[in-house]
Amino acid sequence: MSYLPILREVFGYDAFRGPQEAIVNHVCAGGDALVLMPTGGGKSLCYQIPAIARQRAGHGIAVVISPLIALMHDQVGALHEAGVEAAFLNSSLSGEDANAVEQRMRRSDMTLLYAAPERVTTPRFLAQLDDLYAQGHLSLFAIDEAHCVSQWGHDFRPEYRALTVLHERYAGVPRIALTATADATTRADIVERLQLEDAQQFVSSFDRPNIRYTIIEKKDASTQLLRFIQREHTGPYGQDSGIVYCQSRKRVEEVAQLLCDAGIAALPYHAGLVQTTRQNNQNRFLREEGLVMVATIAFGMGIDKPDVRFVAHLDMPKNIEGYYQETGRAGRDGQSADAWMAYGLNDVVNQRRMIDESPAAEDFKQVMRGKLDALLALAEATDCRRARLLGYFGETYPKMKCGNCDNCLQAPQIWDGTEAARMLLSTIYRIHQQDGKTFGAGHVMDILRGKDTEKVQQYGHASLSTFGIGAQFTEQQLRGVLRQLIALGALGVDAQTFSTLYLTEGSRAVLKGETSIRLRASVSTPAASKSKSRASGSVHKPTPTPLDATGQARFDALKAWRGEVAKSHNLPAYVIFHDATLAAIAKAGPTNLDSLQGIAGIGVKKLEAYGQEVLRVVATVE
């Protein structure tokens, strides 16, 4: 059976993308599924269409389990705009409103119900599900952000573990688990924890070809970030929307203020803010254009804003899954976007420290160290970053160069840091031999470069045989060598002092010359390279479809109209129509409802609700 009519009628699209159709067919037929699909790949349709189809076939309600309480309102609002009956149950509802939703639920008077995992597994909610199940009115369970069930994932949430009850209690009700990010270890854990051993797995390509990956060495991170935004994401059409991730709440506040002081509209987001402030900032980011959200990783999961033009990291994430998930929030509309990260020696030291200090079992720590090492390898890579990133998820990139990462666009200079590495390790060895103590990176580098500082004098370290033998190396070069030595496990970081360095078993191979250290030279990309290498930056290309002057005027008028409608409905503008739909309307210049039909993103309900208004707006532009 084809479910294309539902896709066209409800969502206004003529064709499924990638594996969507196969997933829809499988779940509609009652099968379980595990879906790995990148952000922006259309995961939600994979359960929304089966929910509609199975509801029409008399199977009742689909329950969507999502951790995103703050975003359920917008998700349900988007379904209402498309003519689908949906509701949510979460703590934002008053008791009266929650009771009204529960009554509708008992009557099966909706197609989809969104709820958080901690609510789904309460005795009260399970009793309500029991009643629906007894009547044959449970059509399917959709478990969104399924990586949250895995301790190996980047966003583990214990409450997801209790969702095994769905398989045990409601046999025969299909389950679809979805995530944008899971390596092989996390994927296996999802299957085991959710008892999806018999589920069909649908794994899409992890490639996001529209995202440009750039990773630079930290010098003055705040200034580097400011320069990046000003050069790449501020232009004749205004400032782009973006997300900046920082590790600490304090840093979030500082960076948000720095950007505001520089004339860049920015908002902070972290768990320490008052809940109403946090929610207001999130709502503004979703509903307004040209805002930068500066946040901890508490922000972002499930953010559907399609026009995020960049995601920047001022601190290194814990692993590649986190990096991929966070950078994947850029460019959901398929237009060009940037993933930019600055990292340095302190990032490596801090991440190692957090793992070593963790109360977790040693086998868990080893897995986490391996994941961090993979991210460090990506950061230090001198070859195609996209190929490295995809390789981590078990996907082979078919080309040597992607043409859309910093290494492919401007080949880095390479230098052999093996000699410097041996000098650094020898210095640490001799310090310990003389004093029986460990010291930090700065002191070790001062000795090697022959800097007779007060501390060097205090400990008599100018007398060491390695004093001054590395004077030809810059501090920046030596920091790069230290990063790699720590990443290789050839240097340890003391968990008590958080900063001092000590030799490990892995040091021996480097000291003997059995392991070589090759590094990228630090090369700053000239500002001019932007215009040469970026074929279509957002600051140069305001719409997804090339438009002439009249078309651009229509597009601008339609965006203004859409903004007013969205504001009156208390929804983000893209929920009404995506930019791509507005651009297609602006280009076509429709004069009647028939000519609006067939434009991607205009389903039956939206044509009925907005068709005449859209034609009116188009007609006002000469």
Secondary structure, 3 states (H helix, E strand, C coil): CCCHHHHHHHHCCCCCCCCHHHHHHHHHCCCCEEEECCCCCCCCHHHHHHHHHHHHCCCCEEEEECCCHHHHHHHHHHHHHCCCCEEEECCCCCHHHHHHHHHHHHCCCCCEEEECHHHHCCHHHHHHHHHHHHCCCEEEEEECCHHHHCCCCCCCCHHHHHHHHHHHHCCCCCEEEEECCCCHHHHHHHHHHCCCCCCEEEECCCCCCCEEEEEEECCCHHHHHHHHHHHHCEECCEECEEEEECCCHHHHHHHHHHHHHCCCCEEEECCCCCHHHHHHHHHHHHHCCCCEEEECCCCCCCCCCCCEEEEEECCCCCCHHHHHHHHCCCCCCCCCEEEEEEECHHHHHHHHHHHHHCCCCHHHHHHHHHHHHHHHHHHHCCCCHHHHHHHHCCCCCCCCCCCCEHHHHCCCCEEECHHHHHHHHHHHHHHHHHHCCCCEHHHHHHHHCCCCCHHHHHHCHHHCCCCCCCCCCCHHHHHHHHHHHHHHCCEEECCCCCCEEEECCCHHHHHCCCCCCEEECCCCCCCCHHHHHCCCCCCCCCCCCCCCHHHHHHHHHHHHHHHHHHHHHCCCHHHHCCHHHHHHHHHHCCCCHHHHCCCCCCCHHHHHHHHHHHHHHHHCCC
